[in-house]
Amino acid sequence: MKIYIDKKYEHLRSDIMKVVKGDYVASRVFCHKRNVVEKISMQGGEYVVKTFKRPNWFNRFAYTYLRKSKAERAYKNALRLLEIAIETPAPVAYIEVYKKGLFSTGYLFTEYVPYNLMRNAYEGDIPDSGRRQLTKDFMEFTLDMHSKGVLPLDFNSANIFYYYDKDNQGYRFALTDINRMRFGKVPSTSAVMRSFEQFGVSVEGLYKLAVYYCARKKIDIEYSIFIFMYHRMRSRIKRAFKRKAKAKLHLW
C-alpha cells in the first residue's frame, strides 16, 4: 500500500486509514457508478473521498509499472492548479492499494466545498440577468485557465463548481475530477471546441459559449463552430454505435 498524506492533514491519518478499511459511514453519496464519491466527516471536518474502480489487468500492470494512478494524478494536478490560482478542492491525501504485487484500487481525499454544480446552474431560481452573468463569468474563467496553459480533458458541467462571490460581485468556479488534464501550453482552437462539446448542455447553449469564446479570443468563428459541430456529430455517431452494439448483445 502506498500512502501519501499532506503534512497539513497528518492528524487525519487514523481516520483516513479507517476509510480504506471500510470502517466508516458516509454522510452523503454523490456518485456510485464506475467510481464512488462520498462525503465523510473526520475529526469535525467535512471531506470527500473518491474510491476508484478496480481497473482491468492491463491497467493494473500499467499503474504498477508504467504510469501514475488516477488518484496520484488527481492529487498532484490539484496542487498544480492551486499554484496558478485555479480553484479546486484542496487535496488531502491519496492512497494506492496493491494486491499480489499489482495495483488494485486508489483513493483520493479532498476537502469538501459546499458549492453548486454547473450541471444544475440553470435549474434554480437564478434570474435571466444572473444567468447571463454566470455564463460570462464562466467564459472568463475558461479563458484565464487556457491562457495559463491548462486544458481539462473531461470538461463537463458535472465536474465544475460555481458560487457567487459577494466581495467581487461575480461568479467564481472550481474544477473537480481532474486526473485527466494537460498543462504547459495554450490549447489549440480544435482542442477547445472539443472540450466544449463535452460540456453536456444544449446545442444552443454550447453555441453561445463557443461564439463568446471566439469573440474574446479574436479567432475565426466559422472555423471554430465547424470544429465544434464536427466533434458534436462524431460523439453522436459513437453513442449510436454503442447503443446498437448493446442492443445486439442483449438479443444474443
N, C-alpha and C positions, 0 to 999 in steps of 0.2 A: 504494500500500500504506500502511495506517495501522498504526503500531507503537506500543504503549504498554507499557513495562516498568517495574514498580515500582522505585524507586531502590535498594531493598534487594537487588534481584536484577539490577542493571545488569551485574554481572560475568558473567552468563549470556548476554548479548546474542548473542555469536557462535554459541553452541550453539543458542540459540532459532532463529536465522535458518537454521541448518543443517536443523533440523526442518521449517521451512516449505519449504525447497528439496527436502525428501525425502532428505537426506543423513544418515540416522540409522538405528539398529537398535533396535526396541522390545524390552524385556526381557519384556514381558507384554502381551497384548491382552485388555482387559476386555470390549470390545464392538466388533463390526464389522458393524453393520446400517445404519440410516439415518445415524448418526454413527459415528465411530471414536474409541474411547477406549483409550489405550495408556499403559503405564508406561515411562518412559525414564530414563536416567542422564545427568546433566550435572555435570561437574566434581566427581564423587564423591558427589553428592546424588541422591536419588530424587524424580522428579516425574511428574505425569500431564499428558498433552496430549490435548485433545479437539478433533478436527477435525470441523467441522460440514458436513453435506451441502450441496452447492450448491443453493440454492433455485430455484424456478421464476422465470420472467421477471417476474411481478408482484411477488414478494417481493424480487427483486434490485433492482428500481426502488424499492420501499418502503424497503429497508435503506440505499439510497444517499441518498434524499432525505427520507423521511418518519419513520422510526423507527430506534432503535438496534438494532444487530445482536444476535444471541443471545450472541455472545462478549462484547461490551461489557456487556450487561445482567448476564450471569452474574458477570463480574469486579466490577462495581460493587455488585451485590447481596451478594456475598461481603464486601465492605468494610463494608456497612451491617449485616450480620448480626454480624460480629465486633465492631463498635462497641457493640452492645447485648448482648454476651456470649452469642450463639448460635453454637455451633461449626460450622465449615465449613472445608474445606481452604484454607489461606492462598493467596490469588490471587497469581500471579507476573507474568503478562503476558497481553495479548490482542492479536491481530493480525487485521486485515481485509485481504483481497486483492481487488483490483479488476481487472476486465478490460473493455477498451473503455469505460471510464468508469463501469461499473456494478459493484456489489458481486458478488463471486463466491463466496467462502467465508470462514470465520473460524476462528481457532484460540484456544483458551483453555488457558493453562498454570497449573497449581496445584501446590502441594506434595503429595507422596504421603503418605497416612495409612494405616498398617497395621491398620485396624480391620475388623471383621466387618460384613456387611450384615444388616439386619433381615430381609431376604428369607430368609436362611438361619438365622435365630435359633433355630428350633426343630428343626433337623436335626442338631444336635451332641449333645454329652453333658451339656447343662445339666439338672440335676435339676429336679423339679417346683417345688421352693421357689424355685430360681433363675429359672425361667420366670415364676413369679408376680411376683417382684421386678422382673424385666425389664419385664413388662407395666405394673406400677405405676409404675416409674420413667419409662417411655416416656410414659405419660399425663401425668405431672407435667411432663415436658419439653414436651409439646404444650400443656398449659395455660399454662405460662410463656411459650411462644412466642406464643400467641394473646393473652395479656394485654399483650404488647409490641406488638400491632398487626401481627403478621406472619402471613400465610397463604400457604403454598406452594401453587401451582396444579397441581403434579404430585407429590402427596404419596403416593407409593407406596413399598413396602418395599424396592425396589431402589435408592432414592435416599437412604437413611438408613443411616448407620454407627452401630455401637454398640461400646462397650468397657467393661470393668469398672474402676472407679476404686477401688483398694485403700485409698487415703487416706480417702476419704469413704464407703467400704463401700456402693457403689451403682453403677448403670449410668449412663453418660453417652452422649450422642448427638451426631451431626454430620450436617448436611444436605449433599447434593450435587445436581448437575443443577438449578441454582437460577436459570435465566434467566427462569422464569415465577413471579413472586411478587407479592403485594400487601402494601404497607406502609401504615401510617398509622392504622388503626382496628381495634378488636376485631372479629373476624369474626362474622357472624350464625350462629345455630344451623343454618340451612339450608346455609350455606357450609361449616360444619364437618362436617356429616353427609355432604355431597357429597365432601369431601376424604377422609373415612374410607372411602367407597365405593371410592375409587381405590386403597386401600391394598394390595389384592391378596392378602389372606388369606381363610380360610374364613369363611362367613357366621357361624358360631358365634363365631369369634374377633373378627370385626368387631362383633358384637352386644355382646360383653363390653367392648370398647373404648368403644362408644357409651354403655352403661349406666354405666360408671365415670366417663366424662367428665360425663355429665348429673348424676350424684350429687355430684361435686365442684363443679360449677358451679351446682348447685341450680336446674336448668331442667327443664321438663316432659319426662319420659322418653317418654311415649306419643307426643307430637308429634314428638320428635326421632327416634324409631325409625320413625315413619311416613315422615318426610322421607328418612331413610336408605334404607328399603326402596323408596321411590319412585325414588330415583336408581339403586338397585341394579337394579330391573326395567327402567328406562329404558336402562341400559347393556347389559343382556342382549338387549333387543329390537334395539338398534342393532347389536350384534355379529351377531345372527341375520340381519338385513337385509344386512349386509356379506358374510356367508358365502354367502347366496343370490345376491347380485349377482355375486360372484366365480365361483360355480358356473355361472351363465348365460353369463358372458363366456368361460369355459373351453369350454363346449359350442359356442359360436359359432366 
